[in-house]
């Protein structure tokens, strides 16, 4: 199970960032946790996500007042609960404030947060306001979609591609996407700064969509480079598959 490989503990706040399967991973983790425990599991976002289906969550609770929201959560019998501030006209859930999540820890429940938007791309460069992490995050899961292998650095393939040069002035639109470029974005202080984040949270990158030999080779090379750079553990995944864990690479 993915939750076991990630060593998820009851009461953890898990934040997902990056691109290439955050939402699928969030609901996969929630379903696995339900199998392990009868405790309530909350899924939510600090950005925006599509309204979940009935197979992804058991109850959707929407509210603009935190006190009212907490009261509804406490009275809810369902195990899998998704919360949001509002449902927008285009069918998306508008996220809650990260400070709300810090206060929800009093409920003694596991909370899984999609804390980054990516416009359905397989990778992204965060801007200065991203990701929107709850300060009490325990486990940070940066997601990378391996479907990006063989593609070029363009706005169609990379969310916020215009920010490339803040990572490295030598990078430019149109050049091939390589393992080295992805790793640089993940580690660079102007990117996800994962080595620094590792000082504050448990950080485990998930290289997702690993369901072909080409993607496996790409993901494995990336994982080894991240571990060599100082990341303690990287997991290769195919979260929509029956067996979501493909390989674990450790330091």
C-alpha positions in Angstrom: 0.0 0.0 0.0 1.2 3.5 -0.8 0.3 4.7 2.8 2.6 2.1 4.2 5.5 3.0 2.0 5.0 6.6 2.9 4.8 5.7 6.6 1.6 7.7 7.0 0.5 7.9 10.6 -2.9 8.7 12.1 -3.3 12.4 12.6 -0.8 13.4 9.9 -1.3 16.5 7.8 -0.2 15.5 4.2 0.3 18.2 1.6 0.6 17.4 -2.1 2.4 19.9 -4.4 3.7 19.8 -8.0 1.8 18.3 -10.9 0.9 15.0 -12.6 -1.5 13.3 -10.3 -2.0 15.2 -7.0 -5.8 14.8 -6.9 -5.6 11.1 -7.8 -2.9 10.5 -5.2 -4.9 12.4 -2.5 -8.0 10.2 -3.0 -5.9 7.1 -3.3 -4.3 7.8 0.1 -7.7 8.5 1.6 -9.2 5.2 0.4 -6.2 3.3 1.7 -6.4 5.0 5.1 -10.1 4.1 5.3 -9.1 0.4 5.0 -6.6 0.7 7.8 -8.7 2.7 10.3 -12.2 3.7 11.2 -11.1 7.3 11.9 -12.3 10.1 9.8 -10.1 11.2 6.9 -10.4 14.7 5.6 -9.5 15.7 2.0 -9.3 19.3 1.0 -7.4 21.9 -1.0 -5.9 25.3 -0.4 -6.2 26.1 -4.2 -9.0 24.6 -6.4 -9.9 21.1 -7.4 -12.7 19.5 -9.4 -15.7 18.4 -7.3 -15.0 14.8 -6.3 -17.1 11.9 -7.4 -19.0 9.6 -5.1 -16.2 7.0 -5.5 -13.6 9.5 -4.3 -15.4 10.8 -1.2 -18.4 9.9 0.9 -19.4 13.4 2.0 -18.8 16.9 0.6 -19.1 19.7 3.2 -19.0 23.3 2.1 -18.8 26.3 4.4 -17.4 29.7 4.7 -17.3 29.7 8.5 -14.7 27.5 10.2 -16.7 27.0 13.3 -19.8 25.8 11.4 -17.6 23.6 9.2 -16.0 22.0 12.3 -19.4 21.4 13.8 -20.6 19.7 10.5 -17.5 17.5 10.4 -18.0 16.4 14.0 -21.6 15.4 13.4 -20.8 13.6 10.1 -20.8 9.8 10.3 -19.0 9.2 7.0 -15.3 8.3 7.1 -14.2 10.0 4.0 -15.1 13.7 4.1 -14.1 16.4 1.6 -14.3 20.1 2.7 -14.2 23.3 0.8 -15.2 27.0 1.1 -17.5 26.9 -1.9 -18.5 25.2 -5.1 -17.9 27.5 -8.1 -20.1 27.8 -11.2 -17.6 25.7 -13.2 -17.8 22.8 -10.9 -14.6 23.3 -8.9 -14.2 23.4 -5.2 -12.6 26.6 -3.8 -10.0 25.8 -1.2 -9.9 26.7 2.5 -7.4 28.9 4.2 -4.2 27.1 5.3 -4.7 28.4 8.8 -8.0 26.6 8.9 -6.2 23.3 8.4 -3.9 24.1 11.3 -7.0 24.5 13.5 -8.6 21.3 12.2 -5.8 19.4 13.9 -7.8 19.6 17.0 -10.2 17.1 15.5 -7.6 14.4 15.7 -8.1 13.3 12.1 -5.8 12.7 9.2 -5.9 15.6 6.7 -4.8 15.3 3.1 -4.4 18.6 1.3 -3.9 19.5 -2.4 -1.7 22.6 -1.8 -0.8 23.5 -5.4 -2.5 24.1 -8.7 -1.1 23.0 -12.0 -3.8 23.5 -14.7 -3.8 19.8 -15.5 -0.1 19.8 -16.6 2.4 17.1 -15.7 4.9 19.4 -14.0 5.1 23.0 -13.0 7.3 25.8 -11.6 5.9 27.4 -8.6 5.6 31.2 -8.4 6.4 33.2 -5.2 2.9 32.6 -3.7 3.0 28.8 -4.3 2.6 26.2 -3.0 0.1 27.2 -0.3 1.2 24.9 2.5 -0.4 24.5 5.9 2.4 25.3 8.5 1.6 22.2 10.4 2.3 19.9 7.5 3.9 16.6 8.6 4.4 14.9 5.2 5.2 16.9 2.0 4.6 14.9 -1.2 5.9 16.7 -4.4 4.3 15.0 -7.4 6.0 14.8 -10.8 4.2 13.3 -13.8 6.6 11.1 -15.8 4.4 11.5 -18.8 6.5 14.6 -19.4 9.4 12.5 -20.7 10.3 13.2 -24.3 8.5 16.5 -24.4 9.8 20.1 -24.7 9.7 23.0 -22.3 6.6 24.8 -23.5 3.5 26.3 -21.8 1.5 23.3 -23.1 3.7 20.8 -21.1 4.9 22.8 -18.1 2.7 25.0 -15.9 4.3 28.5 -15.4 6.9 27.8 -18.0 7.6 31.5 -18.2 9.4 31.2 -14.9 12.1 29.0 -16.3 14.8 31.7 -16.2 14.4 32.3 -12.5 15.5 28.7 -12.0 18.4 28.9 -14.4 19.1 31.8 -16.9 20.4 29.2 -19.4 17.1 27.5 -19.6 14.8 28.5 -22.5 11.4 27.6 -23.9 11.5 24.9 -26.6 14.5 22.9 -25.3 13.9 19.2 -24.5 12.8 18.3 -20.9 15.5 16.3 -19.2 15.9 14.7 -15.8 18.5 17.3 -14.9 16.0 20.1 -15.6 13.3 18.6 -13.5 15.7 17.9 -10.6 17.0 21.4 -10.7 13.4 22.8 -10.4 12.8 20.5 -7.5 15.9 21.5 -5.6 16.5 25.1 -6.6 15.6 27.7 -4.0 13.5 29.5 -6.7 11.7 26.2 -7.4 10.5 23.7 -4.8 13.6 23.9 -2.6 13.1 20.4 -1.4 16.4 20.1 0.5 15.3 23.1 2.6 11.8 21.8 2.9 13.2 18.5 4.2 14.4 20.4 7.3 10.8 21.3 8.2 8.8 18.3 6.9 9.1 14.7 5.9 9.6 15.1 2.1 9.0 12.2 -0.2 8.8 13.0 -4.0 6.3 10.9 -5.9 7.2 10.3 -9.6 3.9 9.3 -10.9 2.4 7.8 -14.2 5.2 5.2 -14.3 3.4 2.7 -16.5 5.8 2.2 -19.5 9.4 1.2 -19.8 10.4 4.7 -21.1 8.7 6.4 -18.1 10.2 3.9 -15.7 13.8 4.6 -16.9 13.2 8.4 -16.8 11.7 8.2 -13.3 14.4 5.9 -11.9 17.1 8.1 -13.2 15.4 11.1 -11.6 14.9 9.3 -8.3 18.6 8.3 -8.1 19.7 11.9 -8.7 17.4 13.3 -6.1 18.6 10.7 -3.5 22.2 11.5 -4.4 21.5 15.2 -3.8 20.2 14.4 -0.3 16.5 13.5 -0.6 16.0 10.6 1.8 13.3 8.7 -0.2 11.6 8.8 -3.6 8.7 6.7 -4.6 7.9 5.7 -8.2 4.1 5.4 -8.6 1.2 4.6 -10.8 -1.6 5.7 -8.5 -4.4 4.8 -10.8 -3.2 1.2 -11.0 -4.2 -1.7 -8.7 -0.6 -1.7 -7.3 0.3 2.0 -7.0 3.9 1.5 -5.8 6.3 0.8 -8.6 9.6 1.2 -6.8 11.1 2.8 -3.8 14.5 4.5 -4.0 16.2 5.4 -0.7 19.4 7.0 0.4 
